[in-house]
Amino acid sequence: MNWHMIISVLFIVVLKIVGMTLFLLYFPQILGGNQVNFLPTESYGTVPQTMGNSNVTLAPTESPGTVCPRRWYFYQRRCFSLSPFELSWNKSRDFCKTEGSTLAIVDTPEKLKFLQDKTGAEKYFIGLNQQAKNRWHWIDNSIFNALAISMRISTV
């Protein structure tokens, strides 16, 4: 058996797997994907359709007939977007502010189920933070009420 040939083939296979993984991981950035986060906005109105590589803002809509921009999700009269970029919670929140948006406030079991269905096993930031010991608040300063929603607990 020619061990040099086997080692060469294994090396090429590993190299291709690593290359494909990196390509798929950074594909949105290579093509200039939109830098959007997983957020509903505070202001109401229609959602503007943006063109090109500009950042897309997300605006909830009053009218059930209004549609969200491409690659966004419409639920309960709001548009949601999942960011393909990994940012810290603070940077995600700050980005939302510059876009006139907020991180998502998950205040109903239905909204929680919708977001869990869309995100699958992926992890995303929402607008919940701990301002004081054992005191969780949403970014609109309302107090988190765990009884209002049923949370799916997953093991990591």
JOJOTA-V843101 format. One record per backbone hydrogen bond with DSSP energy under -0.5 kcal/mol. CO is the residue of the C=O (numbers start at 1). NH is the residue of the N-H. If there is no record, write none. Layout:
# JOJOTA-V843101
CO&NH + CO&NH
This chain:
# JOJOTA-V843101
1&3 + 2&6 + 3&7 + 4&8 + 5&9 + 6&10 + 7&11 + 8&12 + 9&13 + 10&14 + 11&15 + 12&16 + 13&17 + 14&18 + 15&19 + 16&20 + 17&21 + 18&22 + 19&23 + 20&24 + 21&25 + 22&26 + 23&27 + 26&30 + 27&31 + 28&33 + 29&32 + 34&36 + 37&39 + 38&104 + 40&102 + 43&60 + 46&48 + 48&50 + 51&54 + 57&59 + 60&45 + 63&66 + 69&72 + 73&75 + 73&80 + 75&78 + 77&61 + 78&75 + 80&73 + 81&83 + 85&87 + 88&92 + 89&93 + 90&94 + 91&95 + 92&96 + 93&97 + 94&98 + 95&99 + 96&101 + 97&100 + 100&42 + 100&43 + 104&106 + 104&127 + 105&107 + 108&112 + 109&113 + 110&114 + 111&115 + 112&116 + 113&117 + 114&118 + 115&119 + 116&120 + 119&122 + 126&128 + 127&139 + 129&131 + 129&137 + 132&135 + 134&136 + 135&131 + 135&132 + 136&144 + 137&129 + 138&141 + 142&138 + 144&146 + 145&148 + 145&149 + 148&109 + 149&151 + 151&153 + 152&154
